[in-house]
Amino acid sequence: MEPTEPDRSTGPHGSRWWRWWWRWWRTARGAGTTGPVPPVLARDGLLAATVVGVDLALQALGPTGQPGPNLGWPAVVGWSLIAAAPIAARRVVVWPAVLASAAMVAVPLLTGHEPVSMALALMILTYTAACWLALRPAVVATAVLWLPVLTVNAALPQGAEMPGISRLYLLFVNGLTMLVAFFIGRTVHARRSATRTLAERARVAEENQRAAADQAVADERRRIARELHDVVAHHVSVMGVLATGARRVLHRDPAAADEALGTIADTSRSTLREMRRLLDVLRTDAEPADAELTPQPGLGGIESLVEQIREAGLPVTLRIDGVPGDLDPGVTLTLYRIVQEALTNALKHAGAATAEVRLSFGVYWLIVEVFDTGRGPGPDRGRVGHGLVGMRERVALYGGTLRTGPRPGGGFRIYAKLPMEQLGAATRQGAP
């Protein structure tokens, strides 16, 4: 199982040892595999077992069918297992495996027996270091593996290791073996790096292509929406002109007024169809196409909203000054959304506090104010949330202004002011 990084907040006794272990593990891993350790150990352990099997088979099939003169089969099997052990750990702990394999050069000097698994381990570890490490660490690992071998070949008397074989021949064969294993590993390393680079380029290109396609779709949707908007605006203008004309001739020529009203009815149905198409164009992929069409909340929903917030645990009072009059549905929806977002933020962030909602309907201005007595904005007060941005866009749509910020006495305040002449309101009661 892969160790996890130690928690720096642990006590001084256990954490010191764990940090040392963690540093040793990261250094030992080198640039080895970052995947799960057990499967890698299982595969490389099977390779090490194969190397041991080859070593023992060569010992048994030798000229005498027996191991060296000074060793029996248990010792030969033991040394073969020890020499092949670094192969099993080569991709989990690269550097300890390299050092252990380099230390095995002392086995022939101590026992007079040179396991074949030792030579195979040197070649496999050289390939592994060249394949998994960067160039400079790979050269260092190769030198650590082969310098002891070449030093022994150069220092021992002529024919001491293999009778009848010259020292230069041994140096040449071992040096050539080292270079072949190293350059095969570097070739695989370069091919893997090129494959990773190509895969990353393909991923980036696919993301760019997807982004370009999404942008093209969005641009086309906006163009279609503008065209449909012009069509809808034309139909609405026609209905306005026809309604004005029908009203003027209603008493003088009822037939002409009836014809105009019929045209208005047909035009209104066509306008509704175009509006549905416009909404389909503007709907994003994340929105369901068959969403339930429920009535949008208005001023009556604010009282229900206040009750819901009270039940959720925030004491809220609602105060209404003036008479709302005949406001457009879009205006009442804007008021509801502002109050909803403000009370939701107060419920989340104000803590133990109270809140108040004030709606003022005057001759020239419509004012909505929501404030609380909570702890005010948190440390990230410079960050503007999506809710406040949505409020500002809704208010700006009707030519109003929005001010948000902490209150002097504590808490948070949201203040929106909309001009009545922009809202289509029929009321002209006293100003707030």
C-alpha positions as CSV (number, residue, x, y, z in Angstrom):
1,M,0.0,0.0,0.0
2,E,1.3,3.4,-1.0
3,P,2.3,5.5,2.1
4,T,0.6,8.9,2.5
5,E,2.3,12.2,3.3
6,P,2.6,12.7,7.1
7,D,0.5,15.2,8.9
8,R,2.6,18.1,10.1
9,S,0.3,18.6,13.0
10,T,1.1,15.3,14.7
11,G,3.1,15.1,17.9
12,P,6.9,15.4,18.0
13,H,7.7,11.8,18.8
14,G,5.9,9.7,16.2
15,S,5.9,12.4,13.4
16,R,9.7,12.7,13.4
17,W,10.2,9.0,12.6
18,W,7.3,9.1,10.1
19,R,8.8,12.1,8.3
20,W,12.2,10.4,8.0
21,W,10.5,7.3,6.6
22,W,8.5,9.5,4.2
23,R,11.6,11.2,2.9
24,W,13.4,7.9,2.5
25,W,10.5,6.4,0.6
26,R,10.2,9.4,-1.8
27,T,14.0,9.3,-2.4
28,A,14.0,5.5,-2.8
29,R,11.1,5.6,-5.3
30,G,13.1,7.9,-7.6
31,A,11.2,8.2,-10.8
32,G,9.7,4.7,-10.5
33,T,6.1,3.7,-11.0
34,T,3.5,5.8,-9.3
35,G,0.8,3.2,-9.5
36,P,-0.3,0.7,-6.9
37,V,2.7,-1.2,-5.4
38,P,1.3,-4.7,-5.0
39,P,0.6,-5.4,-8.7
40,V,4.1,-4.1,-9.6
41,L,5.8,-6.2,-7.0
42,A,3.9,-9.2,-8.2
43,R,4.9,-8.8,-11.8
44,D,8.6,-8.0,-11.0
45,G,8.6,-10.8,-8.4
46,L,7.6,-13.2,-11.2
47,L,10.4,-11.9,-13.3
48,A,12.9,-12.5,-10.4
49,A,11.6,-16.0,-9.9
50,T,12.2,-16.7,-13.6
51,V,15.8,-15.4,-13.3
52,V,16.3,-17.7,-10.3
53,G,14.9,-20.6,-12.3
54,V,17.2,-19.9,-15.2
55,D,20.2,-19.7,-12.9
56,L,19.4,-23.1,-11.2
57,A,18.7,-24.7,-14.5
58,L,22.1,-23.6,-15.9
59,Q,23.8,-24.9,-12.7
60,A,22.1,-28.3,-13.0
61,L,22.8,-28.6,-16.7
62,G,26.5,-27.7,-16.3
63,P,29.3,-30.1,-17.1
64,T,29.2,-31.8,-13.6
65,G,25.5,-31.2,-12.8
66,Q,26.6,-30.0,-9.4
67,P,27.2,-26.5,-8.0
68,G,30.6,-25.1,-7.1
69,P,33.0,-27.3,-5.2
70,N,32.7,-25.3,-1.9
71,L,28.9,-24.9,-1.9
72,G,25.9,-27.2,-1.8
73,W,22.5,-26.7,-3.4
74,P,21.0,-24.9,-0.4
75,A,23.7,-22.2,-0.5
76,V,23.5,-21.9,-4.3
77,V,19.7,-21.4,-4.1
78,G,20.0,-18.9,-1.3
79,W,22.6,-16.8,-3.1
80,S,20.6,-16.9,-6.3
81,L,17.5,-15.7,-4.5
82,I,19.5,-12.9,-2.8
83,A,21.0,-11.8,-6.2
84,A,17.6,-11.7,-7.9
85,A,15.8,-9.9,-5.0
86,P,16.6,-6.4,-6.4
87,I,14.8,-7.3,-9.6
88,A,11.5,-7.7,-7.6
89,A,11.9,-4.2,-6.1
90,R,13.4,-2.5,-9.2
91,R,10.3,-0.3,-10.0
92,V,9.1,0.3,-6.4
93,V,12.4,1.4,-4.8
94,V,14.8,2.1,-7.7
95,W,17.9,3.3,-5.8
96,P,17.9,0.7,-3.0
97,A,17.6,-2.0,-5.7
98,V,20.5,-0.5,-7.6
99,L,22.7,-0.3,-4.5
100,A,21.8,-3.9,-3.5
101,S,22.6,-5.2,-6.9
102,A,25.9,-3.4,-6.9
103,A,26.8,-4.9,-3.5
104,M,26.3,-8.4,-4.9
105,V,29.6,-8.1,-6.7
106,A,31.2,-9.1,-3.4
107,V,29.6,-12.6,-3.6
108,P,32.1,-14.2,-6.0
109,L,35.0,-12.7,-4.0
110,L,33.7,-14.2,-0.7
111,T,32.3,-17.6,-1.9
112,G,34.1,-18.3,-5.2
113,H,30.6,-18.8,-6.7
114,E,29.2,-16.3,-9.2
115,P,25.4,-16.7,-9.6
116,V,24.0,-16.2,-13.1
117,S,21.1,-14.3,-11.5
118,M,23.6,-11.7,-10.4
119,A,24.7,-11.0,-14.0
120,L,21.1,-10.9,-15.2
121,A,20.1,-8.6,-12.3
122,L,22.9,-6.2,-13.3
123,M,21.5,-6.0,-16.9
124,I,17.9,-5.7,-15.8
125,L,18.7,-3.0,-13.2
126,T,20.7,-1.1,-15.8
127,Y,17.8,-1.2,-18.2
128,T,15.3,-0.2,-15.5
129,A,17.4,2.8,-14.4
130,A,17.9,4.0,-17.9
131,C,14.2,3.6,-18.7
132,W,12.7,5.2,-15.6
133,L,15.2,7.8,-14.5
134,A,16.3,11.1,-16.1
135,L,19.6,11.1,-18.0
136,R,21.9,12.2,-15.3
137,P,20.5,9.9,-12.5
138,A,20.4,7.0,-15.0
139,V,24.1,7.5,-15.8
140,V,24.9,7.7,-12.1
141,A,22.9,4.5,-11.4
142,T,24.7,2.7,-14.3
143,A,28.1,3.7,-12.9
144,V,27.1,2.5,-9.5
145,L,26.1,-0.9,-10.9
146,W,29.1,-1.5,-13.3
147,L,32.1,0.3,-11.8
148,P,32.5,-2.4,-9.1
149,V,32.3,-5.1,-11.8
150,L,34.8,-3.4,-14.1
151,T,37.1,-2.7,-11.2
152,V,37.1,-6.4,-10.2
153,N,37.8,-7.4,-13.8
154,A,40.7,-5.0,-14.0
155,A,42.2,-5.8,-10.5
156,L,42.1,-9.6,-10.4
157,P,45.0,-11.5,-11.8
158,Q,44.8,-12.8,-15.4
159,G,42.4,-15.8,-15.6
160,A,41.4,-15.7,-11.9
161,E,37.7,-15.3,-12.7
162,M,37.4,-17.4,-15.9
163,P,40.5,-19.5,-16.8
164,G,41.5,-19.0,-20.4
165,I,39.7,-15.6,-20.8
166,S,41.9,-12.5,-20.9
167,R,41.3,-9.5,-18.8
168,L,40.7,-7.2,-21.7
169,Y,38.1,-9.6,-23.1
170,L,36.2,-9.5,-19.8
171,L,36.3,-5.7,-19.7
172,F,35.1,-5.5,-23.3
173,V,32.2,-7.9,-22.8
174,N,31.0,-6.4,-19.6
175,G,31.4,-2.8,-20.9
176,L,29.5,-3.8,-24.1
177,T,26.7,-5.4,-22.0
178,M,26.5,-2.3,-19.9
179,L,26.2,0.0,-23.0
180,V,23.6,-2.2,-24.7
181,A,21.4,-2.4,-21.6
182,F,21.7,1.3,-21.0
183,F,20.9,2.4,-24.5
184,I,18.0,0.0,-24.8
185,G,16.6,1.6,-21.6
186,R,17.1,5.1,-22.9
187,T,15.4,4.2,-26.2
188,V,12.4,3.0,-24.3
189,H,12.5,6.1,-22.1
190,A,12.6,8.4,-25.2
191,R,9.7,6.5,-26.8
192,R,7.6,6.8,-23.7
193,S,8.3,10.5,-23.4
194,A,7.3,11.0,-27.0
195,T,4.1,9.0,-26.5
196,R,3.2,11.1,-23.4
197,T,3.9,14.3,-25.3
198,L,1.8,13.3,-28.2
199,A,-1.0,12.2,-25.9
200,E,-0.9,15.5,-24.1
201,R,-0.9,17.4,-27.4
202,A,-3.9,15.3,-28.6
203,R,-5.7,16.1,-25.3
204,V,-5.1,19.8,-25.6
205,A,-6.1,19.8,-29.2
206,E,-9.3,18.0,-28.4
207,E,-10.1,20.4,-25.6
208,N,-9.4,23.4,-27.9
209,Q,-11.6,21.8,-30.7
210,R,-14.4,21.2,-28.2
211,A,-14.1,24.8,-26.9
212,A,-14.2,26.2,-30.4
213,A,-17.2,24.1,-31.3
214,D,-19.0,25.2,-28.1
215,Q,-18.1,28.8,-28.9
216,A,-19.4,28.4,-32.5
217,V,-22.7,27.0,-31.1
218,A,-23.0,29.8,-28.6
219,D,-22.3,32.4,-31.3
220,E,-24.9,30.8,-33.6
221,R,-27.4,30.7,-30.8
222,R,-26.9,34.4,-30.1
223,R,-27.4,35.2,-33.7
224,I,-30.6,33.2,-34.0
225,A,-31.8,34.7,-30.7
226,R,-31.2,38.2,-32.1
227,E,-33.2,37.4,-35.2
228,L,-36.0,35.9,-33.2
229,H,-36.0,38.9,-30.9
230,D,-36.5,41.2,-34.0
231,V,-39.4,39.0,-35.1
232,V,-41.0,39.1,-31.7
233,A,-40.5,42.8,-31.4
234,H,-42.1,43.4,-34.8
235,H,-45.1,41.3,-33.8
236,V,-45.5,43.1,-30.5
237,S,-45.3,46.5,-32.3
238,V,-47.9,45.3,-34.8
239,M,-50.2,44.3,-32.0
240,G,-49.8,47.7,-30.3
241,V,-50.6,49.5,-33.5
242,L,-53.7,47.3,-34.2
243,A,-54.9,47.6,-30.6
244,T,-54.7,51.4,-30.8
245,G,-56.5,51.5,-34.1
246,A,-59.2,49.1,-32.9
247,R,-59.8,51.2,-29.9
248,R,-60.2,54.3,-32.0
249,V,-62.7,52.8,-34.5
250,L,-64.6,50.6,-32.0
251,H,-67.7,52.8,-31.8
252,R,-67.6,54.0,-35.4
253,D,-66.8,50.8,-37.2
254,P,-67.3,47.7,-35.1
255,A,-66.5,45.3,-38.0
256,A,-63.1,46.9,-38.6
257,A,-62.4,46.8,-34.9
258,D,-63.4,43.1,-34.8
259,E,-61.1,42.4,-37.7
260,A,-58.2,44.2,-36.0
261,L,-58.8,42.2,-32.8
262,G,-58.8,38.9,-34.8
263,T,-55.4,40.0,-36.3
264,I,-54.1,40.8,-32.9
265,A,-55.2,37.3,-31.7
266,D,-53.4,35.6,-34.6
267,T,-50.3,37.7,-34.1
268,S,-50.2,37.0,-30.4
269,R,-50.3,33.3,-31.0
270,S,-47.5,33.6,-33.5
271,T,-45.5,35.7,-31.0
272,L,-45.9,33.0,-28.4
273,R,-44.6,30.4,-30.8
274,E,-41.6,32.6,-31.6
275,M,-41.0,33.2,-27.9
276,R,-40.9,29.4,-27.3
277,R,-38.4,29.0,-30.1
278,L,-36.3,31.9,-28.6
279,L,-36.3,30.1,-25.2
280,D,-35.3,26.8,-26.8
281,V,-32.4,28.6,-28.5
282,L,-31.2,30.3,-25.3
283,R,-31.6,27.1,-23.2
284,T,-28.1,25.7,-22.3
285,D,-27.2,22.0,-22.6
286,A,-27.3,21.7,-18.8
287,E,-30.9,22.7,-18.6
288,P,-33.5,20.0,-19.1
289,A,-35.6,20.5,-22.3
290,D,-38.7,19.2,-20.7
291,A,-38.5,21.2,-17.5
292,E,-41.8,21.7,-15.7
293,L,-43.3,25.1,-16.5
294,T,-44.5,26.3,-13.1
295,P,-45.8,29.8,-12.4
296,Q,-43.1,32.3,-11.5
297,P,-43.4,33.8,-8.0
298,G,-44.4,37.4,-7.5
299,L,-45.1,39.7,-4.6
300,G,-47.4,37.2,-3.0
301,G,-44.6,34.7,-2.9
302,I,-42.5,37.1,-0.8
303,E,-44.7,36.5,2.3
304,S,-44.4,32.7,1.8
305,L,-40.7,33.1,1.4
306,V,-40.4,35.1,4.7
307,E,-42.4,32.4,6.5
308,Q,-40.1,29.7,5.1
309,I,-37.0,31.6,6.3
310,R,-38.6,32.0,9.8
311,E,-39.2,28.3,10.0
312,A,-35.6,27.6,9.0
313,G,-34.4,29.5,12.1
314,L,-33.9,33.2,11.1
315,P,-36.4,35.7,12.6
316,V,-37.6,37.9,9.7
317,T,-40.0,40.8,9.6
318,L,-41.7,42.1,6.4
319,R,-42.7,45.8,6.0
320,I,-44.5,47.2,3.0
321,D,-45.0,50.9,2.4
322,G,-47.2,52.2,-0.3
323,V,-49.5,50.3,-2.7
324,P,-47.8,48.0,-5.2
325,G,-50.2,48.7,-8.0
326,D,-50.1,46.9,-11.4
327,L,-46.5,45.9,-11.7
328,D,-45.2,43.8,-14.6
329,P,-44.6,40.1,-13.8
330,G,-40.9,40.6,-14.6
331,V,-40.7,43.3,-12.0
332,T,-42.4,41.2,-9.3
333,L,-40.1,38.3,-10.1
334,T,-37.1,40.5,-9.8
335,L,-38.3,41.7,-6.3
336,Y,-38.8,38.1,-5.3
337,R,-35.4,37.0,-6.4
338,I,-33.6,39.8,-4.7
339,V,-35.4,39.1,-1.4
340,Q,-34.8,35.3,-1.8
341,E,-31.1,35.7,-2.4
342,A,-30.6,38.2,0.4
343,L,-32.5,36.1,3.0
344,T,-30.7,32.9,1.8
345,N,-27.3,34.7,2.3
346,A,-28.4,35.9,5.7
347,L,-29.5,32.4,6.8
348,K,-26.2,31.0,5.7
349,H,-23.7,33.6,6.9
350,A,-25.4,35.9,9.5
351,G,-25.4,33.4,12.4
352,A,-27.6,34.2,15.4
353,A,-29.3,37.3,14.0
354,T,-32.5,38.9,12.9
355,A,-33.4,40.2,9.4
356,E,-35.9,42.7,8.0
357,V,-37.4,43.1,4.5
358,R,-38.7,46.5,3.5
359,L,-40.6,47.2,0.3
360,S,-41.5,50.8,-0.6
361,F,-43.7,51.7,-3.6
362,G,-43.7,55.4,-4.4
363,V,-44.5,57.8,-7.3
364,Y,-41.0,57.7,-8.8
365,W,-39.1,54.9,-7.1
366,L,-39.6,51.3,-6.0
367,I,-37.2,50.4,-3.2
368,V,-36.4,47.0,-1.8
369,E,-34.1,46.8,1.3
370,V,-33.0,43.6,3.1
371,F,-30.7,43.8,6.1
372,D,-29.7,41.6,9.0
373,T,-27.9,42.1,12.4
374,G,-25.5,39.2,12.0
375,R,-21.7,39.1,12.1
376,G,-21.3,40.7,8.6
377,P,-19.2,39.5,5.7
378,G,-16.4,37.0,6.3
379,P,-12.7,37.2,5.5
380,D,-13.4,36.7,1.8
381,R,-15.5,39.9,1.6
382,G,-13.6,41.0,-1.5
383,R,-15.0,38.0,-3.4
384,V,-18.3,38.7,-5.2
385,G,-20.7,35.8,-5.4
386,H,-22.9,34.8,-8.3
387,G,-26.0,35.7,-6.3
388,L,-24.9,39.4,-6.0
389,V,-24.0,39.5,-9.6
390,G,-27.4,38.1,-10.5
391,M,-29.1,40.8,-8.4
392,R,-27.1,43.5,-10.1
393,E,-28.0,42.3,-13.5
394,R,-31.7,42.0,-12.7
395,V,-31.8,45.5,-11.2
396,A,-29.8,47.0,-14.1
397,L,-32.3,45.5,-16.6
398,Y,-34.9,47.9,-15.3
399,G,-32.6,50.9,-15.0
400,G,-32.1,50.6,-11.2
401,T,-29.2,50.6,-8.9
402,L,-28.0,48.1,-6.3
403,R,-25.8,48.8,-3.2
404,T,-24.5,46.0,-1.0
405,G,-22.2,46.0,1.9
406,P,-21.8,45.9,5.7
407,R,-24.0,48.0,7.9
408,P,-22.4,50.5,10.3
409,G,-24.0,48.8,13.3
410,G,-23.1,45.3,12.2
411,G,-24.7,42.9,9.7
412,F,-25.1,43.2,6.0
413,R,-27.5,45.3,3.9
414,I,-28.8,45.0,0.3
415,Y,-30.5,48.1,-1.1
416,A,-32.1,48.1,-4.6
417,K,-33.8,51.2,-6.2
418,L,-35.8,51.0,-9.4
419,P,-37.4,53.9,-11.3
420,M,-41.2,53.6,-11.5
421,E,-41.3,54.9,-15.1
422,Q,-39.3,51.9,-16.2
423,L,-41.6,49.4,-14.5
424,G,-44.9,49.8,-16.2
425,A,-46.6,50.5,-12.8
426,A,-50.0,52.1,-12.7
427,T,-49.7,53.3,-9.1
428,R,-48.8,56.8,-8.3
429,Q,-49.1,56.9,-4.5
430,G,-47.0,58.9,-2.0
431,A,-43.3,58.7,-2.3
432,P,-41.4,56.8,0.4
